[in-house]
Amino acid sequence: MSRVRLAALALAASAAMVPVGASAAENEGLCTATSYRGARFVVCEIDLRAFRIDLRWRDSTGTPYGSLRTLEAALEREGVSPLLLMNAGMYSDTLAPIGLYVEGGEEFVAANTNEGPGNFHLLPNGVFYASGDTAGVMETHAYLEARPEADIATQSGPMLVIEGAIHPAFLPDGTSRKIRDGIGVRDDGHVVVVAIARNPVNFDSFARLFRDELGCDDALFLDGTISQLWSPQTGSIGNPFGTRLGPMLAVLPRE
């Protein structure tokens, strides 16, 4: 996709969005509301030149944080006020990531290239990663071949958009509708875009939101059943704030 097309998509998306029920000052935050194909979404844009994204799974004792509420409290104790918290990939009953997981530059869980049931194995799946002020989303095998530098990385699936193409398994009239969330990148990787549906949507519509409205040539599904986003600006969106979670994403001010 050309830079001109990307710019046009970004401008159209910006024009279509409205503030998320807050004052003008509060809406200098990250998130806005938009509608697409009859569904409502909250979209948050994180410019990595101004903010950083951390992945968090376990505390210093090795115990999973387990919820956005617990993670928020832990960050506040560290003297950091999070700007956004969100689930960040699929996990087992023990809250351990079921795919690649890199936190603080250290790989804690290796990539999962196995076949199997469920959304994670609706191949191709992929990896969201970030280093410094740039980020990317890549299909898992492409990521493992390229091995880009990554301070953080989380594997989930399926991919929503792959180099501008919608995942081949998605159907426009797909009947599986859930509150879904996902993540994409644009602007040469400097801007990370996350979105969560406010009402149930199918995979095809969700993928087209990222590609056609938000200008993301690559985007990754994070989850459906447990999707959850919180920010001081929006409050809690999606499933209950105490929902048990594995890996989580935190947007923090750059130091």
C-alpha positions in Angstrom: 0.0 0.0 0.0 1.4 3.4 -1.0 2.2 6.1 1.5 -0.4 8.3 -0.1 -3.1 5.6 0.4 -2.0 5.1 4.0 -2.2 8.8 4.7 -5.7 9.0 3.1 -6.8 6.1 5.2 -5.5 7.6 8.4 -7.2 10.9 7.6 -10.5 9.2 6.9 -10.3 7.2 10.1 -9.5 10.3 12.1 -12.4 12.2 10.7 -14.8 9.3 11.4 -13.8 9.1 15.1 -15.5 10.9 17.9 -14.3 11.5 21.5 -15.0 8.8 24.1 -17.4 10.8 26.3 -14.8 13.0 28.0 -13.7 16.6 28.1 -11.5 18.2 25.5 -8.5 18.0 27.8 -9.2 14.3 28.6 -9.5 13.6 24.9 -5.8 14.5 24.4 -5.5 10.9 25.4 -5.0 7.8 23.2 -8.5 6.5 22.5 -11.4 7.5 20.3 -14.7 5.9 19.3 -15.7 5.0 15.8 -18.3 3.0 13.9 -17.7 0.6 11.1 -20.1 -1.6 9.2 -22.8 -1.0 11.8 -20.5 -2.0 14.8 -19.0 0.3 17.4 -15.3 0.2 18.3 -12.9 2.0 20.6 -9.5 2.6 18.8 -6.4 3.7 20.6 -3.3 5.0 18.8 0.1 4.8 20.6 2.9 6.8 19.0 6.0 5.0 20.3 8.0 8.2 19.9 6.0 9.6 22.8 4.9 6.5 24.7 6.3 3.0 25.4 4.6 -0.4 25.5 5.4 -2.9 28.1 4.3 -6.5 28.3 3.6 -7.8 31.8 2.8 -11.4 32.9 4.3 -12.1 36.3 5.4 -10.1 39.3 8.8 -10.3 41.0 7.8 -13.4 42.9 6.9 -15.2 39.6 3.1 -15.0 40.3 1.0 -14.0 37.4 -0.7 -10.6 37.8 -3.9 -12.2 36.6 -6.0 -9.1 35.9 -5.8 -5.6 34.6 -6.9 -4.4 38.1 -4.0 -6.1 39.7 -1.5 -4.9 37.1 -2.8 -1.3 37.4 -2.2 -1.4 41.2 1.3 -2.9 40.8 2.3 -0.2 38.3 0.9 2.5 40.6 3.1 1.1 43.4 6.0 1.5 41.1 5.1 5.1 40.7 3.9 4.7 37.2 0.4 5.7 36.1 -0.6 3.5 33.1 -2.3 5.2 30.1 -3.8 2.0 28.8 -4.0 -1.6 29.8 -5.1 -4.5 27.6 -5.0 -8.3 27.3 -2.0 -9.3 25.1 -2.3 -12.8 23.7 -3.6 -16.2 24.5 -2.7 -18.3 27.5 -3.2 -21.6 29.3 -5.2 -22.4 32.4 -2.2 -21.5 34.4 -2.2 -18.0 32.8 1.1 -18.8 30.9 1.4 -17.6 27.3 0.8 -20.5 24.8 3.1 -18.9 22.2 6.2 -16.7 22.0 6.5 -14.3 24.8 9.3 -11.7 25.2 9.4 -9.2 28.1 12.2 -6.8 28.8 14.2 -8.3 26.0 14.1 -11.8 27.5 12.3 -14.7 25.9 10.3 -16.5 28.5 8.3 -18.7 26.2 9.3 -20.0 22.8 7.3 -19.6 19.6 4.5 -22.2 19.1 4.4 -23.5 15.5 2.2 -26.5 16.2 -1.1 -27.2 14.5 -4.2 -27.5 16.7 -7.7 -26.4 17.5 -9.0 -22.9 18.3 -8.3 -19.4 17.1 -4.6 -19.5 18.0 -4.1 -22.3 15.5 -6.2 -20.8 12.8 -3.1 -20.4 10.7 -1.4 -18.2 9.9 -1.0 -16.7 13.3 1.5 -14.1 14.2 3.6 -12.0 16.5 3.4 -8.4 17.7 6.8 -7.0 18.7 8.4 -3.7 19.6 11.9 -2.3 20.1 12.6 1.3 21.0 10.2 3.6 19.0 9.2 1.1 16.4 6.9 -2.0 16.3 5.7 -4.6 13.9 3.3 -7.4 13.3 4.5 -10.4 11.4 3.3 -13.9 10.5 5.0 -16.3 12.9 7.3 -18.1 10.5 8.3 -14.8 8.9 9.1 -13.5 12.3 11.2 -16.5 13.2 13.1 -16.2 9.9 13.7 -12.5 10.3 14.3 -12.5 14.1 13.8 -8.7 14.4 15.2 -7.0 17.5 12.4 -7.1 20.1 12.2 -5.7 23.6 8.7 -7.2 23.8 6.9 -9.8 21.7 3.7 -11.8 22.0 2.3 -14.5 19.8 -1.4 -14.8 19.1 -3.7 -15.8 16.3 -5.1 -15.7 13.9 -3.5 -12.9 11.9 -6.2 -10.4 10.8 -4.3 -8.7 8.0 -1.2 -10.1 6.3 0.7 -7.6 4.1 -2.6 -6.0 3.1 -4.6 -9.2 2.6 -7.4 -10.3 4.8 -6.8 -13.8 6.4 -8.0 -16.3 3.9 -10.2 -18.2 6.3 -12.4 -15.2 7.1 -15.9 -15.1 5.5 -17.9 -11.8 5.0 -21.0 -13.6 6.4 -19.2 -15.4 9.2 -21.6 -16.2 12.0 -19.1 -16.3 14.9 -19.5 -12.9 16.5 -17.7 -11.8 19.6 -16.4 -8.8 21.4 -12.9 -8.9 19.8 -9.7 -7.0 20.2 -6.6 -6.8 18.2 -3.4 -4.8 17.3 -1.8 -3.4 14.2 0.9 -0.9 13.2 1.3 1.9 10.7 3.5 5.0 10.0 6.7 2.9 9.4 6.0 1.1 12.7 6.0 4.2 14.9 2.3 4.1 15.6 0.7 1.0 17.2 -3.1 0.8 16.8 -5.3 -1.3 19.1 -9.0 -1.7 18.8 -11.8 -3.4 20.8 -15.4 -3.9 19.6 -18.2 -2.6 21.8 -20.6 -5.1 20.3 -20.1 -8.5 18.7 -18.4 -8.7 15.3 -17.1 -11.4 13.0 -13.5 -11.8 12.0 -14.0 -10.4 8.5 -15.4 -7.1 9.7 -12.8 -6.8 12.4 -9.9 -7.4 9.9 -11.4 -4.9 7.4 -11.6 -2.3 10.2 -7.8 -2.5 10.7 -7.0 -2.6 6.9 -9.6 -0.3 5.4 -10.3 2.2 8.2 -7.2 2.3 10.3 -4.5 1.9 7.6 -2.8 -1.2 9.0 -1.3 -3.6 6.4 -0.6 -6.1 9.2 -2.8 -6.7 12.2 -3.1 -9.5 14.8 -6.1 -10.8 16.7 -5.5 -10.8 20.5 -8.7 -12.5 21.8 -12.5 -12.6 21.8 -13.9 -14.2 24.8 -11.8 -12.4 27.4 -11.2 -9.1 25.4 -10.7 -6.2 27.8 -9.3 -2.7 27.6 -8.9 -0.1 30.3 -7.7 3.5 30.3 -8.4 6.5 32.6 -10.0 8.0 29.5 -12.4 5.2 28.6 -12.8 3.2 31.8 -13.2 -0.6 31.4 -14.4 -1.9 28.0 -15.1 -5.5 27.1 -15.3 -8.2 29.7 -15.4 -7.6 33.4 -12.4 -5.7 34.8 -11.5 -8.6 37.1 -11.4 -11.2 34.3 -8.4 -13.6 34.7 -5.7 -12.8 32.2 -2.3 -14.1 31.2 0.0 -11.7 29.3 -1.0 -8.0 29.4 0.0 -4.9 27.5 0.6 -1.6 29.3 1.1 1.8 27.7 3.3 4.1 29.8 4.8 7.5 29.4 8.3 7.6 27.9 10.9 8.6 30.5 
